[in-house]
Amino acid sequence: MSVQTSDIDEDIVRDFAPRLLAWYDRAARVLPWRIAPGSDAVPDPYRIWLAEVMLQQTTVAAVAGYFARFTERWPTVADLAAADDADVMAAWAGLGYYARARNLLACARAVVRDHGGRFPDSETALRALPGIGDYTAASVAAIAFGRPAVVVDANIERVMARHRLIEIPLPQAKREVRAALAPLVPPGRPGDFAQALMDLGATICTPRSPACAICPLMADCRARGRPVIERLPVKPPKKAKPHRHGLAHWIERDAQVWLVRRPDKGMLGGMRALPGGDWSDARPTESGIAEVDHGFTHFDLTLTLVRRKAPLAAAEGIWWPISDLDAAGLPTLYRKLIDKMLERDA
């Protein structure tokens, strides 16, 4: 089903935002980066941008602690721009999708270098910054600067696909969602409107068992009461992910373990890690002291830990106290592997 602006009744265009915002004024989630509806406080573009980058592919619950630690350590974009790369990568460890952390630094430095430490206030200028795509640019423009941008995240896709009964599969449906949403954005409160839709998708119009009876948009939701509602938005069939294997080396001396830093580009780029070879389709022939399975976006990995006596002569690294590995900022993959080994040896 294709949705054009003309398909949306004028009463819906006129009434959609007021109903949604009235609900949001009562039920808005309290989030550390959010200005509560009705507050006189001025949104901080840095905090909004930081939260939006952290929230990509991640949940609010997972992000809250990281956001608090980042903003305490680097309270302004200038502070973050001046931070050491290794410190930022270590602080990001466990949040996943590590290219975001590298882009975070590049963007902060571009804001300081090219914009005097102030985020630009238009979608076009925001999109020109490193690591900022269409969604983040629209979100920051709307929430931080009150620009009437069309913000579409996964929650908003779900709300609009159901409300307008858009049955075209993703990603093709994104165009239809934007077309349906554009005439509904209120010029007076575009940031609250976007956040209200996000909250509605997160708390009421959930993927399973949506609470339609208390939804402020239920009166004209085309999917309400239909069996198709939990299937919307329609997602393309998942492709089988390839499975790779790899070795990690446990090299211990005087209660310390040898850690290296992975290359800046590539998987887990710039992160501290255990040394090891490339990941491949072939299962290693060596038996290990521990093994973990870990899922990445495009493939699954089985990583096997083996003991080695000494680092390669040419390898650069650092001896790190085993008792203080929590401070090393290891990616989740390596932390899981080490924890499994230590549990076994306990």
N, C-alpha and C positions, 0 to 999 in steps of 0.2 A: 504494500500500500504506500503510495506516494503522498506526502503531505505538502501542500502549497499554502502560502500565507492566506490565500482566498478561501481555503478549506476551513479556516478557524473562524467560528462565529464571532461577530463583533462584541457580543456580550461576554464571551470568554476572554477576549483581548482586554476588555475594560475591567473585568472582575477578577481575573486570574491572580495578578500580583497583589491586590488588596487582601484577598482571602489568604494567600500564602504568607504575606508579611504579618497579618494579624496573628496567625498561628505562630510564626517565628518570634514575634514580640513576647509571646507567652512561654514558648517551649525551646528557645535557642539553647544549644549545648554551650556549656562553659568550657572554653578552650584557652590555653595559655597565650595563644597568639591572636586571639579574637577580641575586638572591641564589642562589648555587649550592646544590643539594640537599645537606642534611646540615650546612650552615653554621650557626654560632651567630649570625651577623649578623642584625640586625633590618631588615626591608624599609623603605625610605623611600617613603612614599606619594607624595611630590612627584615623585620620579624615575619611579615606576611610572606615575603619571598622565600625566606629560610624554611618556613613551615611548608609551603607548597612544594619546594624541592624535596624535603624530607618525606612528605606524604606520598610521593609518586611510588606506586607499586607496594605501598606499605600502609599499615593501619594507624589510626589515631593513637590507639593504646601503645603501639610499639614506638611511636615517635615522641610522645610526651616527655619521657626522661631525657632523650637525646637533645630535644629542643631546650629544655631547662639547662642542661650542662653547657651547650653551645652558647646560649645567650648570657650565661653567667661568666663564661671564660672570654667570649668575644661579643660584648654587648652592642657593638656597632659594626657597620659594614667596613669601616676603616680598620677596626681591630682585626676583623677576619682577614682582610686583605694583607695585613702585615704579619699574619700568623705563619709559622713554619709549616711547610707542606706535610712533613711527617707527623706533626702534632695533630693537624686536622684529620689526616687519614686514620690515625690511631683513635681519635675521638669518634670517628664515624664507624669504627669497626663493629660489626654485628648488625648494622642497619641495612647492609646489602646494596647491590647495584652501585659499586664503588666509583663508576664513572661520574656519578652525581657529585661525589665529593670533590673530584678533580675539577669538574665544571663549576662547582660552588666557589672554589678559590679563583678560578679564571674570571668568573663573573664579578666577584667582589673587587678584584683588582682592576677590572675594566671600569666599574662604576667609580672607583677612586681616581683612576688615571684619566678617564675620558669625560666624566660627569661631575667632577669636584666632590665626590663622595655622596652624591644624591642620586637616587634612582630616577630615571626619566619617567614621565607620567603618561606616556601614550603607548598603546599596544605596539605600534610600529617600532618605536625606539627601544622598547623592552625586548622585542623579538630579536633585535640586532645584538643583544648581549650574549656572551657565551653560555650555552646550556639552557637558554630560555626558549621554549617552543610556543606554539599557539595557545595551548591551555594555560600555561603559567603566565604568559604575557597578558592574556585576557583576565585572569584571576587577579593578578596584582593591579592591573589598571582599574578594575571594577572595585575591589575591596579597599585598596590603599588610596586610590585617587578619585573614586566616584565616577569613573568613565563608564558609559553605557555599553559595556562589552558583553558579548555573548559567551558565557563561560559554560563549558561542557566537560564534566568529568564522568566517571563511571556511574556514580549515583544519579547524576542529572540525566544521563543517557537512559537509565532505567525508568526514572519518573516520566520522562517525556515519551519514551517509546510506549509505555503503558497508557498514559493519558491520551495520546493521539492514535493509539493502536497501530504503531509503525511495525510492520512485520517483515520488512526488508532486513536481511542479515547484516550484522556488522562485518567489515567496517563501512560498507556502502550506506548503512543507515545513519552514519554520522551527519551526512549532508542533510538528510530529512529532519533529524533532530534539531540541527541548527536553524533550518528554515521554519520549523514549528516554534522554536523558542524566541527567535529574533524579535517578532512583534510584541512579545509579552514582557520584555525587559523594561522596567519603569525607569525613566530618566532620573527620578529623584533619589532612588535607593538601589542602584544596581548592585552594589556590594552586598547589602543585606539580602537582596533577592537571590543572588548566586549562593550565598551561604545557607539561605533558607531551603533551597532546592537540595543542596548537599545534605543538610540535616534531615530533610524529609526522606531522602533515599536511604540514609543511614539508620533511621529509627522507625519509620513507618512503612515506606514503600521498599521493603527489604527484599532480597532475592527470593527467599522462601517465606511463605505464610505472611504476606503483607497485611498490615492492620488497616484494611480499607475502611472499616466502620468509623475510624476516628481521623481519617485523612481529610484535610481541608479542601482537597481538590476532588473529592469522591463524586460530587454531583454530576460532573460532566466528563469523568474518566471513561474512555471508551472500552478499556479492558476490564473494568470492574465487573466482577461476577462471571467472567468468562474463564473457561479452563486454560486458555492461552496465557493468562496473566503471568504465571510463574516462568513461562518460557521467554518472556520479553525482557530485554532485547534479545533477539535471536542471534546466537553466536555461531561462527563457523565451526565445523567439526575440528576437533583437536588432531594435530598431526602427531604421530608417534615420534618421541624424542630419541635421538641416538644415545647410546650408552658408552661412556669413555672410562678409562682406567688410568691410574697414576700411582707413583710412589712418592712418599715423603720420607725424609731421613731424620732419624733421631740420633743426634750426636751430642753426647753428654760428657761433661768434665767438671769436677769439683762442684757438683750440685748446680751446674749451669748447662743450658742447652744452646746450641748454635742456631741463630736465626739469620735469615737473609732478607733483603728487600726485593720484592718482585719488580720486574720492569714496569716503567710508568704506563706503557700502553699494553692492552690485553687484559685478560681476566684477572681480577683482583689487583689491578695495576697500582704500584706504589705502596702496597701494603707489606708489612712485615709478615714473614711466613717461615715455615720449615723449608729447608732446601729440598730439592727433588728434581726429577726429570720432567720432560714434557708429558702431557696427557694424550693418550692415543686410544684407538679402538681395541688394541690387543691387551689382554689380561696379563699382568706381570707373572713371571714364573717363580719369583721369590715369595716365600711365606713371610708374613709380617707379624708384628706384635700387637697390632690393632688395625681395624678397618672400619670405615664409615661410608655410607651412601649419602650423597648430597645432590639436591636438584638445583640446577641453574635454569635460566629462561629457555635456552635452546638445547640443552642436553643434560643428562644425568651423569654423575660421576661416582665411581668407587675409588676411594683413595686408601692405599695401604701404607702403613707405617713400618719401616724397617730400621734396624739399628746399623749405624755406621761408626767406625772408630775415630775418624777425623774428617774435617772439612776438606774439600778439594783445595789444593794449594793456591789456585788462582781465584777462588771464590771470595767475594767481599761479604762480610757479615759481622755479627756481634755475639758475644757470649752473654746470655741473659739468665738471671737467677730463676730457677724453676719455681721457687716459692713466690715469685713476683710476676708470673706470666700474665696475670690479669691486667697489668699495666703496659703490656707490650702492644696492645691494640691489634691482636690477631683477628683475621676474618673468622667468621663462624665455622667455616669448613675445618680450619686447623684447630680451633678451640675444641670442637667436637671430637676430633681425632685424639688430641692430647688428653682430654678429659677421659675418654674411653680407656686409653692406655693406663693413666694414673689410677683409675678405678680398679682396673684389673690387677695392678701391682700393689694396691693398698692392703 
